[in-house]
């Protein structure tokens, strides 16, 4: 992997005309999204059943690996071995795999290097003390009063909301623009690199994405969000989705070890929202993240992640190409998971396990048994108000390596992640979702539409 070189900020003199042209283009190209809440992109939350994917996906799968069928089969065997070894390591260490760094140490070169090595492997991080605890608690108080004064505020679940459809409350605006949050975002995004010197992207200039907030009360079981990955589902296999940048080309050609989840230029042409789903995100988020407004520990309605960033990504992308010779009912345990029990589809089917158009990618033990989600999804450590948590855009919530920084800002890109099924704590579990987004042409266009939505009160 090449050494990252910070991207040069755009010249100030070139911004006004550039932004005006982006504004004009944005107004002509934007398509209004249907309204919805957070359950709109998770069938497991909404309870809706999904129709089988059309047959064109069988043809797509055949095209993706054509000419590399044997290589893909051999890479699958290597991948299952690696997953077995890594799963045992995670099972033994648990949340101890999650590195932490304090905001006050972000300028310490030695600590930055150690932290960076861990982040690149796991895709998750915790930065402690990004904002003062007193400030974070004040922001929560302001949010609560805002909701009380606006009883029509929507949320999910509808009867006892845990996630509110709030995007422009005073607290959220203050948090997104806080200098410590912006510094943390730029620091985290600096771990990405570009294979193209001329790529129009700047990680030194974070852009604001208006996202929701969560105030989950003790005893809540409604916001039981299982393992998933943000930023699209079917799009990761589709040629006019992530295929525009050949993001996963190495995986589909049988060389998953060469897949680089930290290369940014290949993601610039990506379309992660082909189906214009309600609540789906069309902005390039290098990390999903949230700022804590409460003290929360494992089992108290908080985040779980999967620290197998590259391997987990390769697995869920290759899973649709393989099927067991004997089912789990016919062969249990290690015999079922053994690579000799799995064969490549001879006649491709349209099935993409856990992928539904206009929704996020969901994962579970039945569809993705080799991930051993019961063992590889680990809780983030106890956090305090002001801490920031983040995970890579390819990471799975509920199954990602985390890093902590006091005053916590936590980022996760496409990492596998999840939320406790039950909030077993005694106080609220509250966060503001604040992803880390670089400055790109597509993100600048989105900012124009977002600004117009703000002025229209949307």
C-alpha positions as a Markdown table, in Angstrom:
| # | Residue | x | y | z |
|---|---|---|---|---|
| 1 | Unk | 0.0 | 0.0 | 0.0 |
| 2 | Unk | 1.4 | 3.4 | -0.9 |
| 3 | Unk | 2.2 | 6.0 | 1.7 |
| 4 | Unk | -0.6 | 8.4 | 2.1 |
| 5 | Unk | 0.1 | 12.0 | 1.0 |
| 6 | Unk | -2.3 | 14.6 | 2.3 |
| 7 | Unk | -4.4 | 16.1 | -0.5 |
| 8 | Unk | -3.9 | 19.7 | -1.3 |
| 9 | Unk | -6.9 | 21.9 | -0.4 |
| 10 | Unk | -8.7 | 23.4 | -3.4 |
| 11 | Unk | -7.6 | 26.9 | -4.4 |
| 12 | Unk | -9.8 | 29.5 | -2.8 |
| 13 | Unk | -9.9 | 31.5 | -6.0 |
| 14 | Unk | -11.4 | 28.6 | -7.9 |
| 15 | Unk | -14.2 | 27.8 | -5.5 |
| 16 | Unk | -17.0 | 30.4 | -6.3 |
| 17 | Unk | -17.3 | 29.7 | -10.0 |
| 18 | Unk | -16.9 | 25.9 | -9.4 |
| 19 | Unk | -19.6 | 25.9 | -6.8 |
| 20 | Unk | -22.0 | 27.9 | -8.9 |
| 21 | Unk | -21.6 | 25.5 | -11.8 |
| 22 | Unk | -22.2 | 22.6 | -9.4 |
| 23 | Unk | -25.3 | 24.2 | -8.1 |
| 24 | Unk | -26.7 | 24.6 | -11.6 |
| 25 | Unk | -26.0 | 21.0 | -12.4 |
| 26 | Unk | -27.3 | 19.7 | -9.1 |
| 27 | Unk | -30.7 | 21.4 | -9.6 |
| 28 | Unk | -31.1 | 19.7 | -12.9 |
| 29 | Unk | -29.9 | 16.2 | -11.9 |
| 30 | Unk | -31.5 | 15.8 | -8.5 |
| 31 | Unk | -34.3 | 13.3 | -8.1 |
| 32 | Unk | -36.6 | 13.7 | -5.1 |
| 33 | Unk | -36.5 | 10.8 | -2.7 |
| 34 | Unk | -39.6 | 9.3 | -1.1 |
| 35 | Unk | -40.1 | 10.1 | 2.6 |
| 36 | Unk | -39.4 | 7.5 | 5.2 |
| 37 | Unk | -37.6 | 6.8 | 8.5 |
| 38 | Unk | -34.6 | 4.6 | 9.4 |
| 39 | Unk | -36.7 | 1.4 | 9.0 |
| 40 | Unk | -37.1 | 2.3 | 5.3 |
| 41 | Unk | -33.7 | 0.9 | 4.5 |
| 42 | Unk | -33.8 | -2.1 | 6.8 |
| 43 | Unk | -36.3 | -4.9 | 6.0 |
| 44 | Unk | -35.5 | -6.4 | 9.4 |
| 45 | Unk | -36.8 | -3.3 | 11.1 |
| 46 | Unk | -39.8 | -2.5 | 8.8 |
| 47 | Unk | -40.9 | -6.2 | 8.8 |
| 48 | Unk | -41.5 | -6.1 | 5.0 |
| 49 | Unk | -40.8 | -9.1 | 2.9 |
| 50 | Unk | -38.6 | -8.8 | -0.2 |
| 51 | Unk | -39.4 | -10.2 | -3.6 |
| 52 | Unk | -36.8 | -12.4 | -5.3 |
| 53 | Unk | -34.2 | -10.5 | -7.3 |
| 54 | Unk | -34.9 | -10.5 | -11.1 |
| 55 | Unk | -33.0 | -12.9 | -13.3 |
| 56 | Unk | -30.7 | -10.2 | -14.6 |
| 57 | Unk | -28.7 | -10.6 | -11.4 |
| 58 | Unk | -27.9 | -14.2 | -12.4 |
| 59 | Unk | -26.4 | -12.9 | -15.7 |
| 60 | Unk | -24.6 | -10.2 | -13.7 |
| 61 | Unk | -22.9 | -12.8 | -11.4 |
| 62 | Unk | -21.8 | -14.8 | -14.4 |
| 63 | Unk | -20.2 | -11.8 | -16.0 |
| 64 | Unk | -18.4 | -10.7 | -12.8 |
| 65 | Unk | -16.3 | -13.8 | -12.6 |
| 66 | Unk | -16.2 | -14.9 | -16.3 |
| 67 | Unk | -12.7 | -16.1 | -17.1 |
| 68 | Unk | -11.7 | -16.3 | -13.4 |
| 69 | Unk | -14.0 | -19.1 | -12.2 |
| 70 | Unk | -11.1 | -21.4 | -11.0 |
| 71 | Unk | -9.3 | -18.5 | -9.4 |
| 72 | Unk | -12.4 | -17.4 | -7.5 |
| 73 | Unk | -12.9 | -21.0 | -6.3 |
| 74 | Unk | -9.3 | -21.1 | -5.0 |
| 75 | Unk | -9.5 | -17.7 | -3.4 |
| 76 | Unk | -12.7 | -18.8 | -1.6 |
| 77 | Unk | -10.8 | -21.7 | 0.0 |
| 78 | Unk | -8.1 | -19.3 | 1.1 |
| 79 | Unk | -10.6 | -16.9 | 2.5 |
| 80 | Unk | -12.5 | -19.5 | 4.6 |
| 81 | Unk | -9.2 | -20.5 | 6.1 |
| 82 | Unk | -8.3 | -16.9 | 7.0 |
| 83 | Unk | -11.8 | -16.3 | 8.5 |
| 84 | Unk | -11.4 | -19.4 | 10.7 |
| 85 | Unk | -8.1 | -18.2 | 12.0 |
| 86 | Unk | -9.2 | -14.6 | 12.6 |
| 87 | Unk | -12.5 | -15.6 | 14.2 |
| 88 | Unk | -10.6 | -17.5 | 16.9 |
| 89 | Unk | -8.4 | -14.5 | 17.6 |
| 90 | Unk | -11.4 | -12.2 | 17.9 |
| 91 | Unk | -13.2 | -14.6 | 20.1 |
| 92 | Unk | -10.3 | -14.7 | 22.5 |
| 93 | Unk | -9.6 | -10.9 | 22.6 |
| 94 | Unk | -13.2 | -9.5 | 22.3 |
| 95 | Unk | -13.4 | -5.7 | 22.6 |
| 96 | Unk | -9.7 | -5.6 | 23.3 |
| 97 | Unk | -9.2 | -5.5 | 19.6 |
| 98 | Unk | -10.5 | -2.0 | 19.5 |
| 99 | Unk | -7.6 | 0.6 | 19.7 |
| 100 | Unk | -8.2 | 3.9 | 21.4 |
| 101 | Unk | -6.6 | 7.4 | 21.1 |
| 102 | Unk | -7.3 | 10.6 | 22.8 |
| 103 | Unk | -8.1 | 13.8 | 20.9 |
| 104 | Unk | -5.3 | 15.5 | 22.8 |
| 105 | Unk | -2.9 | 12.9 | 21.3 |
| 106 | Unk | -3.8 | 13.5 | 17.6 |
| 107 | Unk | -0.6 | 15.5 | 17.1 |
| 108 | Unk | 1.6 | 12.9 | 18.7 |
| 109 | Unk | 3.4 | 11.2 | 15.8 |
| 110 | Unk | 4.2 | 8.0 | 17.6 |
| 111 | Unk | 0.7 | 7.5 | 18.8 |
| 112 | Unk | -0.7 | 8.4 | 15.4 |
| 113 | Unk | 1.4 | 5.7 | 13.7 |
| 114 | Unk | 0.4 | 3.0 | 16.1 |
| 115 | Unk | -3.3 | 4.0 | 15.9 |
| 116 | Unk | -3.1 | 4.1 | 12.1 |
| 117 | Unk | -1.7 | 0.6 | 11.8 |
| 118 | Unk | -4.6 | -0.8 | 13.8 |
| 119 | Unk | -7.2 | 1.3 | 12.1 |
| 120 | Unk | -6.2 | 0.1 | 8.6 |
| 121 | Unk | -6.7 | -3.5 | 9.7 |
| 122 | Unk | -9.9 | -3.2 | 11.6 |
| 123 | Unk | -11.7 | -0.2 | 10.0 |
| 124 | Unk | -13.1 | 1.0 | 13.3 |
| 125 | Unk | -11.9 | 3.7 | 15.7 |
| 126 | Unk | -12.8 | 5.5 | 18.9 |
| 127 | Unk | -11.4 | 9.0 | 19.6 |
| 128 | Unk | -11.9 | 10.1 | 23.2 |
| 129 | Unk | -12.6 | 13.5 | 24.4 |
| 130 | Unk | -13.3 | 15.1 | 21.0 |
| 131 | Unk | -15.6 | 17.6 | 22.8 |
| 132 | Unk | -15.8 | 18.3 | 26.6 |
| 133 | Unk | -18.3 | 16.1 | 28.5 |
| 134 | Unk | -20.2 | 19.2 | 29.7 |
| 135 | Unk | -20.7 | 20.4 | 26.2 |
| 136 | Unk | -21.9 | 17.1 | 24.9 |
| 137 | Unk | -24.5 | 16.9 | 27.8 |
| 138 | Unk | -25.6 | 20.4 | 27.1 |
| 139 | Unk | -26.2 | 19.5 | 23.5 |
| 140 | Unk | -28.4 | 16.6 | 24.6 |
| 141 | Unk | -30.4 | 18.8 | 26.9 |
| 142 | Unk | -31.0 | 21.2 | 24.0 |
| 143 | Unk | -32.1 | 18.3 | 21.7 |
| 144 | Unk | -34.5 | 17.0 | 24.4 |
| 145 | Unk | -36.1 | 20.4 | 24.8 |
| 146 | Unk | -36.3 | 20.8 | 21.0 |
| 147 | Unk | -38.2 | 17.5 | 20.8 |
| 148 | Unk | -40.6 | 18.5 | 23.7 |
| 149 | Unk | -41.3 | 21.8 | 22.0 |
| 150 | Unk | -41.9 | 20.1 | 18.6 |
| 151 | Unk | -44.2 | 17.1 | 19.5 |
| 152 | Unk | -44.8 | 16.3 | 15.8 |
| 153 | Unk | -41.1 | 15.2 | 15.5 |
| 154 | Unk | -41.1 | 11.8 | 13.8 |
| 155 | Unk | -39.0 | 8.9 | 14.8 |
| 156 | Unk | -38.7 | 5.1 | 14.9 |
| 157 | Unk | -40.3 | 3.1 | 16.5 |
| 158 | Unk | -43.3 | 5.4 | 16.0 |
| 159 | Unk | -44.8 | 4.8 | 19.5 |
| 160 | Unk | -41.6 | 5.1 | 21.5 |
| 161 | Unk | -38.9 | 6.7 | 19.3 |
| 162 | Unk | -35.3 | 5.8 | 19.6 |
| 163 | Unk | -34.0 | 7.3 | 16.4 |
| 164 | Unk | -35.4 | 10.8 | 15.5 |
| 165 | Unk | -35.9 | 12.2 | 12.0 |
| 166 | Unk | -34.1 | 15.4 | 13.1 |
| 167 | Unk | -31.4 | 16.8 | 10.9 |
| 168 | Unk | -31.1 | 20.5 | 11.7 |
| 169 | Unk | -31.6 | 20.9 | 15.4 |
| 170 | Unk | -29.3 | 23.5 | 17.0 |
| 171 | Unk | -27.2 | 20.8 | 18.7 |
| 172 | Unk | -26.6 | 18.9 | 15.4 |
| 173 | Unk | -25.5 | 22.1 | 13.6 |
| 174 | Unk | -23.1 | 23.0 | 16.5 |
| 175 | Unk | -21.6 | 19.5 | 16.6 |
| 176 | Unk | -21.0 | 19.2 | 12.8 |
| 177 | Unk | -19.2 | 22.5 | 12.8 |
| 178 | Unk | -17.2 | 22.1 | 16.0 |
| 179 | Unk | -13.5 | 22.5 | 15.2 |
| 180 | Unk | -12.5 | 19.4 | 17.2 |
| 181 | Unk | -15.0 | 17.3 | 15.2 |
| 182 | Unk | -13.6 | 18.7 | 11.9 |
| 183 | Unk | -10.0 | 18.0 | 13.0 |
| 184 | Unk | -11.0 | 14.5 | 14.0 |
| 185 | Unk | -12.7 | 13.8 | 10.7 |
| 186 | Unk | -9.7 | 15.1 | 8.7 |
| 187 | Unk | -7.3 | 13.0 | 10.8 |
| 188 | Unk | -9.4 | 9.8 | 10.2 |
| 189 | Unk | -9.8 | 10.4 | 6.5 |
| 190 | Unk | -6.0 | 11.0 | 6.2 |
| 191 | Unk | -5.6 | 7.2 | 6.5 |
| 192 | Unk | -7.1 | 6.9 | 3.0 |
| 193 | Unk | -4.9 | 7.3 | -0.1 |
| 194 | Unk | -5.4 | 7.8 | -3.8 |
| 195 | Unk | -3.8 | 5.8 | -6.6 |
| 196 | Unk | -4.5 | 8.7 | -9.0 |
| 197 | Unk | -2.4 | 11.8 | -8.3 |
| 198 | Unk | -5.0 | 14.0 | -10.1 |
| 199 | Unk | -8.1 | 12.6 | -8.4 |
| 200 | Unk | -10.4 | 15.5 | -7.4 |
| 201 | Unk | -10.7 | 14.6 | -3.7 |
| 202 | Unk | -9.6 | 16.3 | -0.5 |
| 203 | Unk | -9.6 | 14.6 | 2.9 |
| 204 | Unk | -8.3 | 17.8 | 4.5 |
| 205 | Unk | -11.7 | 19.5 | 3.9 |
| 206 | Unk | -14.5 | 17.5 | 5.6 |
| 207 | Unk | -18.0 | 18.2 | 4.3 |
| 208 | Unk | -21.1 | 18.1 | 6.4 |
| 209 | Unk | -23.8 | 15.4 | 5.9 |
| 210 | Unk | -27.0 | 16.0 | 7.8 |
| 211 | Unk | -27.9 | 12.8 | 9.6 |
| 212 | Unk | -30.2 | 11.6 | 12.3 |
| 213 | Unk | -29.8 | 11.3 | 16.1 |
| 214 | Unk | -30.5 | 8.6 | 18.6 |
| 215 | Unk | -31.9 | 8.8 | 22.1 |
| 216 | Unk | -32.6 | 5.2 | 23.2 |
| 217 | Unk | -34.3 | 4.7 | 26.5 |
| 218 | Unk | -33.6 | 1.8 | 28.9 |
| 219 | Unk | -35.6 | -1.4 | 28.1 |
| 220 | Unk | -36.0 | -0.5 | 24.4 |
| 221 | Unk | -36.2 | -3.5 | 22.1 |
| 222 | Unk | -37.7 | -1.8 | 19.1 |
| 223 | Unk | -34.5 | -0.5 | 17.6 |
| 224 | Unk | -32.9 | -3.9 | 17.4 |
| 225 | Unk | -30.8 | -3.3 | 14.3 |
| 226 | Unk | -28.8 | -6.4 | 13.3 |
| 227 | Unk | -25.4 | -6.7 | 11.5 |
| 228 | Unk | -25.4 | -4.6 | 8.3 |
| 229 | Unk | -23.3 | -2.4 | 6.0 |
| 230 | Unk | -24.3 | 1.0 | 4.9 |
| 231 | Unk | -24.0 | 2.7 | 1.5 |
| 232 | Unk | -26.0 | 0.4 | -0.7 |
| 233 | Unk | -26.5 | -3.4 | -1.1 |
| 234 | Unk | -27.1 | -4.7 | -4.7 |
| 235 | Unk | -25.0 | -1.8 | -5.9 |
| 236 | Unk | -21.8 | -3.5 | -4.7 |
| 237 | Unk | -22.2 | -6.1 | -7.4 |
| 238 | Unk | -23.7 | -4.0 | -10.1 |
| 239 | Unk | -21.6 | -2.6 | -13.0 |
| 240 | Unk | -23.3 | 0.8 | -12.8 |
| 241 | Unk | -22.9 | 0.9 | -9.1 |
| 242 | Unk | -19.6 | 0.1 | -7.4 |
| 243 | Unk | -18.5 | -1.4 | -10.7 |
| 244 | Unk | -18.1 | 2.1 | -12.2 |
| 245 | Unk | -14.9 | 2.3 | -10.3 |
| 246 | Unk | -14.0 | -1.4 | -10.2 |
| 247 | Unk | -13.8 | -1.1 | -6.5 |
| 248 | Unk | -14.1 | -4.9 | -5.9 |
| 249 | Unk | -12.4 | -6.0 | -9.1 |
| 250 | Unk | -9.7 | -8.0 | -7.3 |
| 251 | Unk | -12.2 | -9.8 | -5.2 |
| 252 | Unk | -14.2 | -10.9 | -8.3 |
| 253 | Unk | -11.1 | -12.0 | -10.2 |
| 254 | Unk | -9.9 | -14.3 | -7.4 |
| 255 | Unk | -7.3 | -12.1 | -5.7 |
| 256 | Unk | -9.2 | -10.8 | -2.7 |
| 257 | Unk | -5.9 | -10.3 | -0.8 |
| 258 | Unk | -5.1 | -7.5 | -3.2 |
| 259 | Unk | -8.3 | -5.6 | -2.5 |
| 260 | Unk | -7.4 | -2.2 | -0.9 |
| 261 | Unk | -10.3 | -0.8 | 1.2 |
| 262 | Unk | -8.4 | 2.4 | 1.7 |
| 263 | Unk | -7.9 | 3.5 | -1.9 |
| 264 | Unk | -10.2 | 6.5 | -2.6 |
| 265 | Unk | -10.0 | 7.3 | -6.3 |
| 266 | Unk | -11.8 | 4.2 | -7.4 |
| 267 | Unk | -14.8 | 5.2 | -5.3 |
| 268 | Unk | -15.3 | 8.6 | -6.9 |
| 269 | Unk | -17.5 | 7.4 | -9.9 |
| 270 | Unk | -19.4 | 5.0 | -7.7 |
| 271 | Unk | -23.2 | 5.2 | -7.5 |
| 272 | Unk | -24.3 | 3.7 | -4.1 |
| 273 | Unk | -28.0 | 4.6 | -4.4 |
| 274 | Unk | -29.2 | 3.3 | -7.8 |
| 275 | Unk | -32.7 | 2.8 | -6.6 |
| 276 | Unk | -33.2 | 6.2 | -4.9 |
| 277 | Unk | -34.4 | 4.6 | -1.7 |
| 278 | Unk | -36.1 | 6.5 | 1.1 |
| 279 | Unk | -33.4 | 7.3 | 3.7 |
| 280 | Unk | -30.6 | 5.9 | 1.5 |
| 281 | Unk | -27.4 | 7.9 | 1.3 |
| 282 | Unk | -25.9 | 9.1 | -2.0 |
| 283 | Unk | -23.0 | 10.9 | -0.5 |
| 284 | Unk | -19.4 | 9.4 | -0.3 |
| 285 | Unk | -18.8 | 8.8 | 3.4 |
| 286 | Unk | -15.4 | 7.5 | 4.1 |
| 287 | Unk | -16.5 | 6.7 | 7.7 |
| 288 | Unk | -19.9 | 6.5 | 9.3 |
| 289 | Unk | -19.6 | 7.9 | 12.8 |
| 290 | Unk | -21.3 | 9.3 | 15.8 |
| 291 | Unk | -20.6 | 11.6 | 18.7 |
| 292 | Unk | -21.7 | 10.3 | 22.1 |
| 293 | Unk | -24.0 | 12.3 | 24.4 |
| 294 | Unk | -24.2 | 9.7 | 27.2 |
| 295 | Unk | -22.1 | 7.2 | 29.2 |
| 296 | Unk | -22.9 | 3.8 | 27.7 |
| 297 | Unk | -21.3 | 0.4 | 28.1 |
| 298 | Unk | -21.7 | -3.0 | 26.4 |
| 299 | Unk | -25.3 | -4.3 | 26.4 |
| 300 | Unk | -26.7 | -0.8 | 27.1 |
| 301 | Unk | -28.2 | -0.1 | 23.7 |
| 302 | Unk | -24.9 | 0.7 | 22.0 |
| 303 | Unk | -22.8 | -0.3 | 18.9 |
| 304 | Unk | -21.3 | -3.7 | 17.9 |
| 305 | Unk | -18.8 | -4.0 | 15.1 |
| 306 | Unk | -16.9 | -6.6 | 13.1 |
| 307 | Unk | -13.2 | -6.1 | 12.9 |
| 308 | Unk | -12.7 | -8.2 | 9.8 |
| 309 | Unk | -12.8 | -5.3 | 7.3 |
| 310 | Unk | -11.1 | -6.7 | 4.2 |
| 311 | Unk | -11.9 | -10.3 | 4.8 |
| 312 | Unk | -15.6 | -9.7 | 5.7 |
| 313 | Unk | -16.0 | -7.6 | 2.6 |
| 314 | Unk | -14.5 | -10.3 | 0.4 |
| 315 | Unk | -16.7 | -12.9 | 2.1 |
| 316 | Unk | -20.1 | -11.3 | 1.7 |
| 317 | Unk | -19.3 | -10.4 | -1.9 |
| 318 | Unk | -18.2 | -13.9 | -2.9 |
| 319 | Unk | -20.9 | -15.7 | -0.8 |
| 320 | Unk | -23.6 | -15.5 | -3.7 |
| 321 | Unk | -21.3 | -17.5 | -6.0 |
| 322 | Unk | -21.1 | -20.5 | -3.6 |
| 323 | Unk | -23.6 | -23.0 | -2.2 |
| 324 | Unk | -23.2 | -25.9 | 0.3 |
| 325 | Unk | -23.2 | -29.5 | -0.9 |
| 326 | Unk | -24.9 | -30.5 | 2.4 |
| 327 | Unk | -27.2 | -28.1 | 4.3 |
| 328 | Unk | -26.7 | -27.1 | 7.9 |
| 329 | Unk | -29.5 | -29.6 | 8.8 |
| 330 | Unk | -27.5 | -32.4 | 7.1 |
| 331 | Unk | -24.1 | -31.4 | 8.3 |
| 332 | Unk | -23.5 | -29.3 | 11.4 |
| 333 | Unk | -20.6 | -27.3 | 12.9 |
| 334 | Unk | -17.2 | -27.4 | 11.3 |
| 335 | Unk | -18.2 | -30.0 | 8.8 |
| 336 | Unk | -20.8 | -27.7 | 7.3 |
| 337 | Unk | -18.4 | -24.7 | 7.2 |
| 338 | Unk | -15.5 | -26.7 | 5.8 |
| 339 | Unk | -14.4 | -25.5 | 2.3 |
| 340 | Unk | -14.9 | -29.0 | 0.9 |
| 341 | Unk | -18.6 | -28.7 | 1.7 |
| 342 | Unk | -18.9 | -25.7 | -0.5 |
| 343 | Unk | -19.0 | -25.6 | -4.3 |
| 344 | Unk | -19.3 | -22.8 | -6.9 |
| 345 | Unk | -22.7 | -22.4 | -8.5 |
| 346 | Unk | -22.6 | -24.0 | -11.9 |
| 347 | Unk | -25.8 | -22.3 | -13.1 |
| 348 | Unk | -25.8 | -18.9 | -11.5 |
| 349 | Unk | -28.9 | -17.9 | -9.5 |
| 350 | Unk | -30.0 | -14.2 | -9.0 |
| 351 | Unk | -29.6 | -14.6 | -5.2 |
| 352 | Unk | -27.4 | -12.0 | -3.4 |
| 353 | Unk | -27.7 | -13.0 | 0.2 |
| 354 | Unk | -29.0 | -10.1 | 2.3 |
| 355 | Unk | -29.1 | -7.6 | -0.5 |
| 356 | Unk | -32.4 | -5.8 | -1.4 |
| 357 | Unk | -32.7 | -2.9 | -3.8 |
| 358 | Unk | -33.0 | 0.5 | -2.1 |
| 359 | Unk | -31.9 | -1.0 | 1.2 |
| 360 | Unk | -28.7 | -1.5 | 3.2 |
| 361 | Unk | -26.8 | -4.8 | 3.1 |
| 362 | Unk | -27.9 | -7.0 | 6.0 |
| 363 | Unk | -26.1 | -10.1 | 7.3 |
| 364 | Unk | -27.0 | -13.0 | 9.5 |
| 365 | Unk | -25.7 | -16.4 | 10.6 |
| 366 | Unk | -28.0 | -18.3 | 8.2 |
| 367 | Unk | -27.0 | -16.4 | 5.1 |
| 368 | Unk | -23.4 | -15.7 | 6.0 |
| 369 | Unk | -22.4 | -18.6 | 8.3 |
| 370 | Unk | -18.6 | -18.4 | 7.9 |
| 371 | Unk | -18.5 | -14.9 | 9.4 |
| 372 | Unk | -19.5 | -16.5 | 12.8 |
| 373 | Unk | -21.3 | -13.2 | 13.7 |
| 374 | Unk | -22.1 | -14.6 | 17.2 |
| 375 | Unk | -18.3 | -14.6 | 17.9 |
| 376 | Unk | -17.0 | -11.8 | 15.6 |
| 377 | Unk | -19.4 | -9.0 | 16.5 |
| 378 | Unk | -17.9 | -7.2 | 19.4 |
| 379 | Unk | -19.1 | -4.4 | 21.6 |
| 380 | Unk | -17.3 | -1.1 | 21.6 |
| 381 | Unk | -15.8 | -0.3 | 25.1 |
| 382 | Unk | -17.6 | 1.9 | 27.6 |
| 383 | Unk | -17.8 | 5.4 | 26.2 |
| 384 | Unk | -18.4 | 8.9 | 27.7 |
| 385 | Unk | -20.2 | 12.0 | 26.5 |
| 386 | Unk | -17.9 | 13.7 | 24.0 |
| 387 | Unk | -16.3 | 10.6 | 22.6 |
| 388 | Unk | -16.5 | 9.9 | 18.9 |
| 389 | Unk | -16.9 | 6.5 | 17.3 |
| 390 | Unk | -16.3 | 5.8 | 13.6 |
| 391 | Unk | -16.2 | 2.8 | 11.2 |
| 392 | Unk | -15.1 | 2.3 | 7.6 |
| 393 | Unk | -17.8 | 2.5 | 4.9 |
| 394 | Unk | -17.3 | -1.2 | 4.1 |
| 395 | Unk | -17.4 | -2.3 | 7.7 |
| 396 | Unk | -20.2 | -4.3 | 9.3 |
| 397 | Unk | -21.7 | -2.8 | 12.4 |
| 398 | Unk | -21.7 | -5.3 | 15.1 |
| 399 | Unk | -18.6 | -6.9 | 13.6 |
| 400 | Unk | -15.7 | -4.3 | 13.2 |
| 401 | Unk | -12.6 | -3.3 | 15.0 |
| 402 | Unk | -12.9 | -0.1 | 16.9 |
| 403 | Unk | -10.6 | 2.6 | 18.1 |
| 404 | Unk | -11.4 | 5.0 | 20.9 |
| 405 | Unk | -10.5 | 8.6 | 21.5 |
| 406 | Unk | -11.5 | 10.4 | 24.6 |
| 407 | Unk | -14.3 | 12.9 | 23.9 |
| 408 | Unk | -15.2 | 10.1 | 21.5 |
| 409 | Unk | -15.7 | 10.4 | 17.8 |
| 410 | Unk | -16.1 | 7.0 | 16.3 |
| 411 | Unk | -16.0 | 6.3 | 12.5 |
| 412 | Unk | -16.8 | 3.2 | 10.5 |
| 413 | Unk | -16.8 | 3.2 | 6.6 |
| 414 | Unk | -18.6 | 0.2 | 5.0 |
| 415 | Unk | -18.0 | -1.9 | 8.1 |
| 416 | Unk | -20.3 | -4.5 | 9.4 |
| 417 | Unk | -22.0 | -3.1 | 12.5 |
| 418 | Unk | -25.1 | -3.6 | 14.7 |
| 419 | Unk | -27.0 | -2.4 | 17.7 |
| 420 | Unk | -27.8 | -4.2 | 21.0 |
| 421 | Unk | -31.2 | -5.9 | 20.6 |
| 422 | Unk | -32.1 | -4.8 | 24.1 |
| 423 | Unk | -31.0 | -1.7 | 26.0 |
| 424 | Unk | -30.3 | -3.3 | 29.3 |
| 425 | Unk | -28.8 | -0.1 | 30.9 |
| 426 | Unk | -30.4 | 2.4 | 33.4 |
| 427 | Unk | -29.9 | 5.6 | 31.4 |
| 428 | Unk | -30.4 | 6.7 | 27.8 |
| 429 | Unk | -28.0 | 5.8 | 25.0 |
| 430 | Unk | -27.7 | 8.9 | 23.0 |
| 431 | Unk | -25.6 | 9.8 | 20.0 |
| 432 | Unk | -25.6 | 12.3 | 17.0 |
| 433 | Unk | -24.7 | 10.5 | 13.7 |
| 434 | Unk | -21.9 | 12.6 | 12.1 |
| 435 | Unk | -20.1 | 10.7 | 9.2 |
| 436 | Unk | -16.8 | 11.8 | 7.8 |
| 437 | Unk | -17.1 | 12.9 | 4.2 |
| 438 | Unk | -14.3 | 14.2 | 1.9 |
| 439 | Unk | -14.7 | 17.0 | -0.5 |
| 440 | Unk | -15.4 | 15.6 | -4.0 |
| 441 | Unk | -17.4 | 16.8 | -7.0 |
| 442 | Unk | -20.3 | 14.5 | -6.2 |
| 443 | Unk | -20.3 | 15.5 | -2.5 |
| 444 | Unk | -20.2 | 19.2 | -3.5 |
| 445 | Unk | -23.3 | 18.6 | -5.6 |
| 446 | Unk | -25.0 | 17.0 | -2.7 |
| 447 | Unk | -24.1 | 19.9 | -0.4 |
| 448 | Unk | -26.0 | 22.2 | -2.8 |
| 449 | Unk | -29.1 | 20.1 | -2.6 |
| 450 | Unk | -28.7 | 19.8 | 1.2 |
| 451 | Unk | -28.4 | 23.6 | 1.5 |
| 452 | Unk | -31.6 | 24.1 | -0.5 |
| 453 | Unk | -33.4 | 21.5 | 1.7 |
| 454 | Unk | -32.3 | 23.4 | 4.8 |
| 455 | Unk | -33.7 | 26.7 | 3.5 |
| 456 | Unk | -36.9 | 24.9 | 2.6 |
| 457 | Unk | -37.2 | 23.5 | 6.1 |
| 458 | Unk | -36.9 | 19.9 | 5.0 |
